[in-house]
Amino acid sequence: MIYDCFSYWDEDLLLDLRLNILNEFVDHFVIVEGNKTWQNNKKDLKLNINNFNKFKNKIIYIPVTDMPDGDNPYIRENFQRNCISRGLRNANEDDLIIISDLDEIPNPEVIKNFKPNMKYAVFKQMHFYYKFNLRSKNHPFWYGSRICLKKYLNSPQWLRQLKFKKRPWWRFDKKSLNNILEDGGWHFCNLKDAKNLLYKYKNLCETNDQYVFNEKIDPKYLNESEIKKNIDLGRDLIGRDHEYYRVDIDFNFPKYLTKNKDKYKDWIK
C-alpha cells in the first residue's frame, strides 16, 4: 500500500488538487492538523472532510490537540509532522510512506521509480509561487516530498530532514546517495489571497526566528496591501531578491490541472 501523508492548515484549494491528482495511485491520505500555529497562537481545526466526500474512505484524519507550548516554533512544527505516525499504526513494514507539505505534490507517475533497495528518496519538484504557473527563477526546483518504506521510517521529521545529493557515476555507493526522483512533481507555494497570506506569514516559524536563521521578517511586509502589491508585481513577499516568471500550463503540469484549467482559472496567470 501507499500512504500519502501531509500537514493541513487551511489549503482547501491545494488539498482538492492533491487528492484528485493522487487518488488513483495511493491507498490512503494521512492528514494531520494542529490546533495551534507555529507561533503558539490558538487555531480552530478547519478541515471538513465532508467537502471531500469522493475521497472520504481513503482519508485518515489526525486532529492534533496536544500541541506543545514554549517559545520555539520549530518544536510545534516538528511535533505536528511527527503526528503523521499516529495515522500509520495499521501500515505494514513494506508499505510506501510519502511525507510532504500539502503544497508539495509528488508526480504520481514517478512513484513507481522508487525501488525498495533505495530505502528512501526525495522528489525533485518544479517550484511555483502565487499562481500555478508563476515559476521561481532563483530556485526553479524544490526537493520536497520524501518517500521510504515503513520499516525504514525513524520518524516523519527525520525523513523530512534527510539530505540528498547527486554523486558522480563512478561512486560505488551511488545507489544509497543518489536517491533523487527526477520529474518528481510540483511545489505550489503561497497560493492564497492577501488576507490568508498575511495570517500565514504572521505565524511562520521564521516570523521571529531566534533559533535557526537568526532573522526576523520586517513588519513593513506584514500588511495586506503590501502583500497584494508584491503579488501583482511578481515580487517576493518579504523583500528577498527573488524573481518569478510566467510559463504555459502544458504537459509538464499535472494532468488533472491541464484538464480542469477552468476550475482553477483564478490561480493561473
Buried (B, 14 or more C-beta within 10 A) or exposed (E): EBBBBBBBBBBBBBBBBBBBBBBEBBEBBBBBBBBBBBBBEEBEEEBEEEEBEEBEEBBBBBBBEEBEEEEBBBBBBBBBBBBBBEBBEEBEEEBBBBBBBBBBBBBBEBBEBBEEEBBBBBBBBBBBBBBBBBBBEEEEBBBBBBBBBBEBBEBBBBBBEBEBEEBEEEEEEEEEEBBBBEEBBBBBBBBBEBEBBBBBBBBBBBBBBEEEEEEEBEEEBBEBEBBBEBBEEBBBBBEEEBEBEEBEBEEEBBEBBEEBBEEBEEBBB
